Amino acid sequence: MGIWLELGIFVVILAFGVWQLYDVKKVIREREQHQAREKTGASGADDAPGEHRA
């Protein structure tokens, strides 16, 4: 009976770890997309031809 309890706890902990890895990868992907948008938006505004700044 005890082995099933230990196995159940192990499976729960393993599932929680996989869930956390999924969340971390999602946040990393969102951060990279945000940085790419900032980089393209900032470089596009700075390199616009014919734009004079005072």
N, CA, C, O and CB atoms as a CASP TS submission, in Angstrom:
PFRMAT TS
TARGET T0000
AUTHOR 0000-0000-0000
METHOD Language model
MODEL 1
PARENT N/A
ATOM      1  N   MET     1       0.830  -1.199   0.000  1.00  0.00           N
ATOM      2  CA  MET     1       0.000   0.000   0.000  1.00  0.00           C
ATOM      3  C   MET     1       0.870   1.257   0.000  1.00  0.00           C
ATOM      4  O   MET     1       0.539   2.239  -0.664  1.00  0.00           O
ATOM      5  CB  MET     1      -0.942   0.002   1.216  1.00  0.00           C
ATOM      6  N   GLY     2       1.968   1.231   0.734  1.00  0.00           N
ATOM      7  CA  GLY     2       2.840   2.400   0.851  1.00  0.00           C
ATOM      8  C   GLY     2       3.501   2.793  -0.456  1.00  0.00           C
ATOM      9  O   GLY     2       3.722   3.975  -0.719  1.00  0.00           O
ATOM     10  N   ILE     3       3.821   1.778  -1.290  1.00  0.00           N
ATOM     11  CA  ILE     3       4.479   2.074  -2.562  1.00  0.00           C
ATOM     12  C   ILE     3       3.561   2.890  -3.473  1.00  0.00           C
ATOM     13  O   ILE     3       4.037   3.742  -4.224  1.00  0.00           O
ATOM     14  CB  ILE     3       4.901   0.772  -3.262  1.00  0.00           C
ATOM     15  N   TRP     4       2.256   2.639  -3.416  1.00  0.00           N
ATOM     16  CA  TRP     4       1.314   3.368  -4.251  1.00  0.00           C
ATOM     17  C   TRP     4       1.198   4.813  -3.802  1.00  0.00           C
ATOM     18  O   TRP     4       1.045   5.714  -4.626  1.00  0.00           O
ATOM     19  CB  TRP     4      -0.053   2.698  -4.224  1.00  0.00           C
ATOM     20  N   LEU     5       1.271   5.034  -2.507  1.00  0.00           N
ATOM     21  CA  LEU     5       1.245   6.394  -1.979  1.00  0.00           C
ATOM     22  C   LEU     5       2.483   7.163  -2.443  1.00  0.00           C
ATOM     23  O   LEU     5       2.376   8.302  -2.897  1.00  0.00           O
ATOM     24  CB  LEU     5       1.165   6.378  -0.435  1.00  0.00           C
ATOM     25  N   GLU     6       3.647   6.540  -2.329  1.00  0.00           N
ATOM     26  CA  GLU     6       4.880   7.177  -2.770  1.00  0.00           C
ATOM     27  C   GLU     6       4.866   7.421  -4.280  1.00  0.00           C
ATOM     28  O   GLU     6       5.312   8.466  -4.752  1.00  0.00           O
ATOM     29  CB  GLU     6       6.085   6.318  -2.384  1.00  0.00           C
ATOM     30  N   LEU     7       4.354   6.453  -5.025  1.00  0.00           N
ATOM     31  CA  LEU     7       4.282   6.611  -6.473  1.00  0.00           C
ATOM     32  C   LEU     7       3.321   7.747  -6.845  1.00  0.00           C
ATOM     33  O   LEU     7       3.595   8.508  -7.774  1.00  0.00           O
ATOM     34  CB  LEU     7       3.838   5.293  -7.134  1.00  0.00           C
ATOM     35  N   GLY     8       2.220   7.862  -6.141  1.00  0.00           N
ATOM     36  CA  GLY     8       1.270   8.939  -6.395  1.00  0.00           C
ATOM     37  C   GLY     8       1.868  10.305  -6.110  1.00  0.00           C
ATOM     38  O   GLY     8       1.681  11.243  -6.884  1.00  0.00           O
ATOM     39  N   ILE     9       2.584  10.417  -5.009  1.00  0.00           N
ATOM     40  CA  ILE     9       3.245  11.678  -4.671  1.00  0.00           C
ATOM     41  C   ILE     9       4.282  12.029  -5.732  1.00  0.00           C
ATOM     42  O   ILE     9       4.396  13.184  -6.140  1.00  0.00           O
ATOM     43  CB  ILE     9       3.909  11.593  -3.278  1.00  0.00           C
ATOM     44  N   PHE    10       5.039  11.022  -6.177  1.00  0.00           N
ATOM     45  CA  PHE    10       6.046  11.239  -7.212  1.00  0.00           C
ATOM     46  C   PHE    10       5.404  11.745  -8.502  1.00  0.00           C
ATOM     47  O   PHE    10       5.920  12.669  -9.130  1.00  0.00           O
ATOM     48  CB  PHE    10       6.823   9.946  -7.481  1.00  0.00           C
ATOM     49  N   VAL    11       4.292  11.151  -8.896  1.00  0.00           N
ATOM     50  CA  VAL    11       3.610  11.559 -10.131  1.00  0.00           C
ATOM     51  C   VAL    11       3.081  12.987 -10.002  1.00  0.00           C
ATOM     52  O   VAL    11       3.159  13.763 -10.955  1.00  0.00           O
ATOM     53  CB  VAL    11       2.450  10.587 -10.461  1.00  0.00           C
ATOM     54  N   VAL    12       2.549  13.338  -8.842  1.00  0.00           N
ATOM     55  CA  VAL    12       2.043  14.694  -8.632  1.00  0.00           C
ATOM     56  C   VAL    12       3.184  15.703  -8.722  1.00  0.00           C
ATOM     57  O   VAL    12       3.045  16.745  -9.363  1.00  0.00           O
ATOM     58  CB  VAL    12       1.332  14.806  -7.265  1.00  0.00           C
ATOM     59  N   ILE    13       4.298  15.400  -8.088  1.00  0.00           N
ATOM     60  CA  ILE    13       5.455  16.300  -8.132  1.00  0.00           C
ATOM     61  C   ILE    13       5.996  16.404  -9.558  1.00  0.00           C
ATOM     62  O   ILE    13       6.368  17.492  -9.999  1.00  0.00           O
ATOM     63  CB  ILE    13       6.566  15.807  -7.172  1.00  0.00           C
ATOM     64  N   LEU    14       6.043  15.298 -10.273  1.00  0.00           N
ATOM     65  CA  LEU    14       6.519  15.309 -11.657  1.00  0.00           C
ATOM     66  C   LEU    14       5.593  16.146 -12.543  1.00  0.00           C
ATOM     67  O   LEU    14       6.065  16.920 -13.375  1.00  0.00           O
ATOM     68  CB  LEU    14       6.621  13.871 -12.202  1.00  0.00           C
ATOM     69  N   ALA    15       4.293  15.996 -12.369  1.00  0.00           N
ATOM     70  CA  ALA    15       3.340  16.784 -13.150  1.00  0.00           C
ATOM     71  C   ALA    15       3.484  18.272 -12.836  1.00  0.00           C
ATOM     72  O   ALA    15       3.417  19.101 -13.743  1.00  0.00           O
ATOM     73  CB  ALA    15       1.900  16.319 -12.870  1.00  0.00           C
ATOM     74  N   PHE    16       3.679  18.616 -11.574  1.00  0.00           N
ATOM     75  CA  PHE    16       3.869  20.013 -11.200  1.00  0.00           C
ATOM     76  C   PHE    16       5.130  20.582 -11.845  1.00  0.00           C
ATOM     77  O   PHE    16       5.125  21.723 -12.306  1.00  0.00           O
ATOM     78  CB  PHE    16       3.946  20.154  -9.674  1.00  0.00           C
ATOM     79  N   GLY    17       6.202  19.805 -11.885  1.00  0.00           N
ATOM     80  CA  GLY    17       7.443  20.257 -12.512  1.00  0.00           C
ATOM     81  C   GLY    17       7.282  20.494 -13.999  1.00  0.00           C
ATOM     82  O   GLY    17       7.798  21.478 -14.527  1.00  0.00           O
ATOM     83  N   VAL    18       6.576  19.610 -14.683  1.00  0.00           N
ATOM     84  CA  VAL    18       6.333  19.778 -16.119  1.00  0.00           C
ATOM     85  C   VAL    18       5.483  21.021 -16.357  1.00  0.00           C
ATOM     86  O   VAL    18       5.725  21.767 -17.306  1.00  0.00           O
ATOM     87  CB  VAL    18       5.638  18.523 -16.713  1.00  0.00           C
ATOM     88  N   TRP    19       4.492  21.245 -15.502  1.00  0.00           N
ATOM     89  CA  TRP    19       3.626  22.409 -15.626  1.00  0.00           C
ATOM     90  C   TRP    19       4.447  23.691 -15.452  1.00  0.00           C
ATOM     91  O   TRP    19       4.254  24.655 -16.193  1.00  0.00           O
ATOM     92  CB  TRP    19       2.480  22.347 -14.585  1.00  0.00           C
ATOM     93  N   GLN    20       5.362  23.705 -14.477  1.00  0.00           N
ATOM     94  CA  GLN    20       6.208  24.877 -14.255  1.00  0.00           C
ATOM     95  C   GLN    20       7.129  25.127 -15.450  1.00  0.00           C
ATOM     96  O   GLN    20       7.327  26.275 -15.846  1.00  0.00           O
ATOM     97  CB  GLN    20       7.040  24.700 -12.977  1.00  0.00           C
ATOM     98  N   LEU    21       7.691  24.068 -16.025  1.00  0.00           N
ATOM     99  CA  LEU    21       8.546  24.238 -17.200  1.00  0.00           C
ATOM    100  C   LEU    21       7.755  24.827 -18.364  1.00  0.00           C
ATOM    101  O   LEU    21       8.272  25.673 -19.094  1.00  0.00           O
ATOM    102  CB  LEU    21       9.171  22.894 -17.610  1.00  0.00           C
ATOM    103  N   TYR    22       6.528  24.398 -18.545  1.00  0.00           N
ATOM    104  CA  TYR    22       5.676  24.939 -19.598  1.00  0.00           C
ATOM    105  C   TYR    22       5.456  26.439 -19.383  1.00  0.00           C
ATOM    106  O   TYR    22       5.546  27.226 -20.325  1.00  0.00           O
ATOM    107  CB  TYR    22       4.323  24.194 -19.638  1.00  0.00           C
ATOM    108  N   ASP    23       5.166  26.829 -18.136  1.00  0.00           N
ATOM    109  CA  ASP    23       4.947  28.251 -17.840  1.00  0.00           C
ATOM    110  C   ASP    23       6.210  29.076 -18.073  1.00  0.00           C
ATOM    111  O   ASP    23       6.137  30.188 -18.597  1.00  0.00           O
ATOM    112  CB  ASP    23       4.474  28.424 -16.395  1.00  0.00           C
ATOM    113  N   VAL    24       7.362  28.541 -17.687  1.00  0.00           N
ATOM    114  CA  VAL    24       8.623  29.270 -17.870  1.00  0.00           C
ATOM    115  C   VAL    24       8.911  29.459 -19.356  1.00  0.00           C
ATOM    116  O   VAL    24       9.310  30.546 -19.774  1.00  0.00           O
ATOM    117  CB  VAL    24       9.794  28.520 -17.187  1.00  0.00           C
ATOM    118  N   LYS    25       8.714  28.419 -20.155  1.00  0.00           N
ATOM    119  CA  LYS    25       8.945  28.542 -21.593  1.00  0.00           C
ATOM    120  C   LYS    25       7.994  29.557 -22.219  1.00  0.00           C
ATOM    121  O   LYS    25       8.380  30.293 -23.128  1.00  0.00           O
ATOM    122  CB  LYS    25       8.784  27.181 -22.277  1.00  0.00           C
ATOM    123  N   LYS    26       6.764  29.600 -21.740  1.00  0.00           N
ATOM    124  CA  LYS    26       5.783  30.561 -22.254  1.00  0.00           C
ATOM    125  C   LYS    26       6.224  31.988 -21.948  1.00  0.00           C
ATOM    126  O   LYS    26       6.126  32.859 -22.812  1.00  0.00           O
ATOM    127  CB  LYS    26       4.390  30.293 -21.649  1.00  0.00           C
ATOM    128  N   VAL    27       6.707  32.242 -20.733  1.00  0.00           N
ATOM    129  CA  VAL    27       7.152  33.580 -20.343  1.00  0.00           C
ATOM    130  C   VAL    27       8.390  33.987 -21.148  1.00  0.00           C
ATOM    131  O   VAL    27       8.501  35.135 -21.580  1.00  0.00           O
ATOM    132  CB  VAL    27       7.455  33.630 -18.825  1.00  0.00           C
ATOM    133  N   ILE    28       9.308  33.059 -21.346  1.00  0.00           N
ATOM    134  CA  ILE    28      10.511  33.354 -22.131  1.00  0.00           C
ATOM    135  C   ILE    28      10.128  33.710 -23.561  1.00  0.00           C
ATOM    136  O   ILE    28      10.664  34.665 -24.124  1.00  0.00           O
ATOM    137  CB  ILE    28      11.485  32.152 -22.120  1.00  0.00           C
ATOM    138  N   ARG    29       9.208  32.955 -24.154  1.00  0.00           N
ATOM    139  CA  ARG    29       8.759  33.232 -25.513  1.00  0.00           C
ATOM    140  C   ARG    29       8.099  34.605 -25.607  1.00  0.00           C
ATOM    141  O   ARG    29       8.353  35.352 -26.552  1.00  0.00           O
ATOM    142  CB  ARG    29       7.790  32.150 -25.980  1.00  0.00           C
ATOM    143  N   GLU    30       7.252  34.942 -24.633  1.00  0.00           N
ATOM    144  CA  GLU    30       6.595  36.254 -24.638  1.00  0.00           C
ATOM    145  C   GLU    30       7.610  37.380 -24.474  1.00  0.00           C
ATOM    146  O   GLU    30       7.481  38.420 -25.121  1.00  0.00           O
ATOM    147  CB  GLU    30       5.544  36.330 -23.522  1.00  0.00           C
ATOM    148  N   ARG    31       8.613  37.196 -23.625  1.00  0.00           N
ATOM    149  CA  ARG    31       9.634  38.215 -23.423  1.00  0.00           C
ATOM    150  C   ARG    31      10.441  38.434 -24.699  1.00  0.00           C
ATOM    151  O   ARG    31      10.742  39.573 -25.055  1.00  0.00           O
ATOM    152  CB  ARG    31      10.562  37.822 -22.269  1.00  0.00           C
ATOM    153  N   GLU    32      10.794  37.343 -25.393  1.00  0.00           N
ATOM    154  CA  GLU    32      11.545  37.483 -26.637  1.00  0.00           C
ATOM    155  C   GLU    32      10.725  38.204 -27.698  1.00  0.00           C
ATOM    156  O   GLU    32      11.263  39.026 -28.440  1.00  0.00           O
ATOM    157  CB  GLU    32      11.977  36.113 -27.154  1.00  0.00           C
ATOM    158  N   GLN    33       9.424  37.908 -27.779  1.00  0.00           N
ATOM    159  CA  GLN    33       8.573  38.591 -28.738  1.00  0.00           C
ATOM    160  C   GLN    33       8.459  40.068 -28.398  1.00  0.00           C
ATOM    161  O   GLN    33       8.464  40.911 -29.295  1.00  0.00           O
ATOM    162  CB  GLN    33       7.189  37.949 -28.779  1.00  0.00           C
ATOM    163  N   HIS    34       8.357  40.390 -27.119  1.00  0.00           N
ATOM    164  CA  HIS    34       8.256  41.788 -26.695  1.00  0.00           C
ATOM    165  C   HIS    34       9.538  42.543 -27.020  1.00  0.00           C
ATOM    166  O   HIS    34       9.490  43.676 -27.499  1.00  0.00           O
ATOM    167  CB  HIS    34       7.956  41.877 -25.191  1.00  0.00           C
ATOM    168  N   GLN    35      10.687  41.916 -26.759  1.00  0.00           N
ATOM    169  CA  GLN    35      11.957  42.563 -27.063  1.00  0.00           C
ATOM    170  C   GLN    35      12.124  42.757 -28.566  1.00  0.00           C
ATOM    171  O   GLN    35      12.658  43.777 -29.001  1.00  0.00           O
ATOM    172  CB  GLN    35      13.120  41.743 -26.505  1.00  0.00           C
ATOM    173  N   ALA    36      11.672  41.788 -29.365  1.00  0.00           N
ATOM    174  CA  ALA    36      11.778  41.914 -30.816  1.00  0.00           C
ATOM    175  C   ALA    36      10.896  43.059 -31.312  1.00  0.00           C
ATOM    176  O   ALA    36      11.290  43.807 -32.207  1.00  0.00           O
ATOM    177  CB  ALA    36      11.385  40.590 -31.509  1.00  0.00           C
ATOM    178  N   ARG    37       9.695  43.196 -30.729  1.00  0.00           N
ATOM    179  CA  ARG    37       8.810  44.292 -31.118  1.00  0.00           C
ATOM    180  C   ARG    37       9.409  45.638 -30.743  1.00  0.00           C
ATOM    181  O   ARG    37       9.333  46.590 -31.520  1.00  0.00           O
ATOM    182  CB  ARG    37       7.439  44.129 -30.464  1.00  0.00           C
ATOM    183  N   GLU    38      10.006  45.725 -29.553  1.00  0.00           N
ATOM    184  CA  GLU    38      10.630  46.985 -29.129  1.00  0.00           C
ATOM    185  C   GLU    38      11.804  47.330 -30.032  1.00  0.00           C
ATOM    186  O   GLU    38      11.988  48.488 -30.406  1.00  0.00           O
ATOM    187  CB  GLU    38      11.098  46.896 -27.662  1.00  0.00           C
ATOM    188  N   LYS    39      12.596  46.327 -30.380  1.00  0.00           N
ATOM    189  CA  LYS    39      13.774  46.565 -31.204  1.00  0.00           C
ATOM    190  C   LYS    39      13.374  47.037 -32.602  1.00  0.00           C
ATOM    191  O   LYS    39      13.963  47.986 -33.119  1.00  0.00           O
ATOM    192  CB  LYS    39      14.627  45.295 -31.296  1.00  0.00           C
ATOM    193  N   THR    40      12.400  46.403 -33.210  1.00  0.00           N
ATOM    194  CA  THR    40      11.981  46.809 -34.554  1.00  0.00           C
ATOM    195  C   THR    40      11.245  48.144 -34.507  1.00  0.00           C
ATOM    196  O   THR    40      11.385  48.952 -35.425  1.00  0.00           O
ATOM    197  CB  THR    40      11.084  45.731 -35.191  1.00  0.00           C
ATOM    198  N   GLY    41      10.479  48.388 -33.474  1.00  0.00           N
ATOM    199  CA  GLY    41       9.764  49.657 -33.356  1.00  0.00           C
ATOM    200  C   GLY    41      10.714  50.810 -33.116  1.00  0.00           C
ATOM    201  O   GLY    41      10.541  51.874 -33.711  1.00  0.00           O
ATOM    202  N   ALA    42      11.708  50.637 -32.268  1.00  0.00           N
ATOM    203  CA  ALA    42      12.652  51.704 -31.952  1.00  0.00           C
ATOM    204  C   ALA    42      13.572  51.979 -33.138  1.00  0.00           C
ATOM    205  O   ALA    42      13.824  53.140 -33.459  1.00  0.00           O
ATOM    206  CB  ALA    42      13.478  51.340 -30.711  1.00  0.00           C
ATOM    207  N   SER    43      14.075  50.942 -33.790  1.00  0.00           N
ATOM    208  CA  SER    43      14.987  51.165 -34.914  1.00  0.00           C
ATOM    209  C   SER    43      14.242  51.737 -36.106  1.00  0.00           C
ATOM    210  O   SER    43      14.821  52.501 -36.877  1.00  0.00           O
ATOM    211  CB  SER    43      15.689  49.861 -35.309  1.00  0.00           C
ATOM    212  N   GLY    44      12.975  51.389 -36.280  1.00  0.00           N
ATOM    213  CA  GLY    44      12.189  51.946 -37.379  1.00  0.00           C
ATOM    214  C   GLY    44      11.928  53.413 -37.196  1.00  0.00           C
ATOM    215  O   GLY    44      11.917  54.154 -38.179  1.00  0.00           O
ATOM    216  N   ALA    45      11.715  53.869 -35.971  1.00  0.00           N
ATOM    217  CA  ALA    45      11.446  55.283 -35.723  1.00  0.00           C
ATOM    218  C   ALA    45      12.740  56.102 -35.841  1.00  0.00           C
ATOM    219  O   ALA    45      12.697  57.247 -36.290  1.00  0.00           O
ATOM    220  CB  ALA    45      10.809  55.476 -34.325  1.00  0.00           C
ATOM    221  N   ASP    46      13.871  55.545 -35.453  1.00  0.00           N
ATOM    222  CA  ASP    46      15.126  56.286 -35.507  1.00  0.00           C
ATOM    223  C   ASP    46      15.670  56.406 -36.916  1.00  0.00           C
ATOM    224  O   ASP    46      16.327  57.394 -37.242  1.00  0.00           O
ATOM    225  CB  ASP    46      16.151  55.628 -34.629  1.00  0.00           C
ATOM    226  N   ASP    47      15.407  55.420 -37.754  1.00  0.00           N
ATOM    227  CA  ASP    47      15.982  55.384 -39.095  1.00  0.00           C
ATOM    228  C   ASP    47      15.041  55.886 -40.169  1.00  0.00           C
ATOM    229  O   ASP    47      15.285  55.660 -41.354  1.00  0.00           O
ATOM    230  CB  ASP    47      16.402  53.997 -39.425  1.00  0.00           C
ATOM    231  N   ALA    48      13.965  56.565 -39.782  1.00  0.00           N
ATOM    232  CA  ALA    48      12.995  57.021 -40.767  1.00  0.00           C
ATOM    233  C   ALA    48      13.616  58.153 -41.593  1.00  0.00           C
ATOM    234  O   ALA    48      14.094  59.139 -41.034  1.00  0.00           O
ATOM    235  CB  ALA    48      11.679  57.491 -40.075  1.00  0.00           C
ATOM    236  N   PRO    49      13.607  58.010 -42.934  1.00  0.00           N
ATOM    237  CA  PRO    49      14.207  59.043 -43.784  1.00  0.00           C
ATOM    238  C   PRO    49      13.333  60.301 -43.825  1.00  0.00           C
ATOM    239  O   PRO    49      12.105  60.220 -43.808  1.00  0.00           O
ATOM    240  CB  PRO    49      14.422  58.503 -45.211  1.00  0.00           C
ATOM    241  N   GLY    50      13.986  61.451 -43.880  1.00  0.00           N
ATOM    242  CA  GLY    50      13.262  62.716 -43.998  1.00  0.00           C
ATOM    243  C   GLY    50      12.721  63.220 -42.685  1.00  0.00           C
ATOM    244  O   GLY    50      12.021  64.233 -42.662  1.00  0.00           O
ATOM    245  N   GLU    51      13.012  62.567 -41.620  1.00  0.00           N
ATOM    246  CA  GLU    51      12.494  63.007 -40.312  1.00  0.00           C
ATOM    247  C   GLU    51      13.559  63.836 -39.617  1.00  0.00           C
ATOM    248  O   GLU    51      14.685  63.374 -39.435  1.00  0.00           O
ATOM    249  CB  GLU    51      12.077  61.789 -39.421  1.00  0.00           C
ATOM    250  N   HIS    52      13.214  65.048 -39.230  1.00  0.00           N
ATOM    251  CA  HIS    52      14.169  65.938 -38.569  1.00  0.00           C
ATOM    252  C   HIS    52      13.718  66.143 -37.117  1.00  0.00           C
ATOM    253  O   HIS    52      12.554  66.437 -36.841  1.00  0.00           O
ATOM    254  CB  HIS    52      14.281  67.315 -39.327  1.00  0.00           C
ATOM    255  N   ARG    53      14.655  65.982 -36.225  1.00  0.00           N
ATOM    256  CA  ARG    53      14.327  66.170 -34.810  1.00  0.00           C
ATOM    257  C   ARG    53      14.997  67.435 -34.317  1.00  0.00           C
ATOM    258  O   ARG    53      16.145  67.716 -34.663  1.00  0.00           O
ATOM    259  CB  ARG    53      14.768  64.946 -33.958  1.00  0.00           C
ATOM    260  N   ALA    54      14.283  68.193 -33.512  1.00  0.00           N
ATOM    261  CA  ALA    54      14.828  69.451 -33.005  1.00  0.00           C
ATOM    262  C   ALA    54      15.415  69.261 -31.631  1.00  0.00           C
ATOM    263  O   ALA    54      15.923  70.213 -31.039  1.00  0.00           O
ATOM    264  CB  ALA    54      13.758  70.532 -32.971  1.00  0.00           C
TER
END
